[in-house]
């Protein structure tokens, strides 16, 4: 099979229309579906065709404040709910997600573009956050200590941080939602969640599942809007929320951090990445190419964990480039609903323009395209799987997150050289290392300045592991045993004896 574009229909099929029609299109505030106070709506587009799928409510700042007020009103009652009851809600939602996986995957494909098979994988991954944090809800611990002087006892307990603001991106519209809502619900925190305006339908479907699972009114509120800052900044600055969790670009994250400083909000920030992917001369080439395909092409390369700078030892870069180019060229490109398609469209025209500009800039500065490298034109925001070599340090691609299906290859000669190159970035989310030398794997893994390192594997995301980065890639961790701590305050109570 080739990467020739598979054409897409101009209109939704009956099945697609049924799935879209089943999703509420309003705001979810205080347990009820309500229209925007302005009556305005925003359009949701199919990135494979550019056609309008449907319209959803476009929230106003007043709607946002109403949602936060609902979360504040529900906080005390929800915090008092037993951990087992909160756990049961999450487990019920986990089961419902699996029961509806076909519809949820198709919905995601229509609004985001990824192939249905990959969307099903995301639903499975997303549901695991609910199961993981359902288990963590009953394991929130504390401590009981004797004061060193012996005249007091020190009781340590953990309590919900309070109402939270959650902002999720478009690239993983379901998984980024459960990764935030799971620990918030498990910890006893109410929330207002705002999905990306490009992909609101997955979140609206998810909150309907939570409602059916028995979540009390006001615990989770969803606001969809086109102008995020106008709606969210008043909530951040209001003093009513106690935490913000954001996944998105470093640029927006910095703006939000400045806003959070006004009320000293707790923050979790999962920001940009510029992941190095290092292949040493002793690596298994089959494993390395497969790992590169996973690390680069998951979600069409639209992932903060995507391999962005691929460093290959000079002795094997020629063979590696040939194998990777062949694998990339074999990926069928088209609308994600078409059987066999492996690469869907990018999210919008701006994303397509950025990828095209990065490739053109690199080629203009001396890089060579091995495969792909040219948008096909026509309807939809498609870009072919691309391998490019000889990217100079002066190229924008060497510094900026690509967020598309482009794999730039760079040779290296020594371990010290490649570690220095990998760490020469303001980002530090994830790194990938392929080698059969155990000592080297540990040595390089410890030397790399990133919050996560994959050794001989192209995917690191796991609900049971702490996800997060160093430097300008973010603050805090999501997932793992520590994920729930981001939504808890530690309180010490001294008792005189």
Secondary structure as UniProt FT lines:
FT   STRAND          5..6
FT   HELIX           14..21
FT   STRAND          27..29
FT   TURN            30..31
FT   STRAND          32..34
FT   TURN            37..38
FT   STRAND          41..45
FT   TURN            47..49
FT   STRAND          52..57
FT   HELIX           61..80
FT   HELIX           83..99
FT   HELIX           101..112
FT   HELIX           116..137
FT   TURN            138..139
FT   STRAND          143..146
FT   TURN            148..149
FT   STRAND          152..160
FT   STRAND          164..167
FT   TURN            171..174
FT   HELIX           175..187
FT   STRAND          191..194
FT   TURN            197..198
FT   HELIX           200..212
FT   TURN            213..214
FT   TURN            217..218
FT   STRAND          220..222
FT   HELIX           228..237
FT   STRAND          243..247
FT   HELIX           250..261
FT   TURN            262..264
FT   STRAND          266..270
FT   STRAND          275..279
FT   TURN            281..282
FT   HELIX           285..297
FT   HELIX           298..301
FT   TURN            304..305
FT   STRAND          307..313
FT   TURN            314..316
FT   HELIX           317..329
FT   STRAND          333..334
FT   TURN            336..337
FT   TURN            339..340
FT   HELIX           349..364
FT   TURN            365..366
FT   STRAND          368..371
FT   STRAND          386..389
FT   TURN            393..394
FT   HELIX           396..398
FT   STRAND          406..412
FT   HELIX           415..423
FT   STRAND          427..428
FT   STRAND          430..434
FT   HELIX           438..447
FT   STRAND          452..455
FT   TURN            463..464
FT   STRAND          470..471
FT   TURN            472..473
FT   STRAND          474..475
FT   TURN            480..482
FT   HELIX           483..487
FT   STRAND          488..496
//
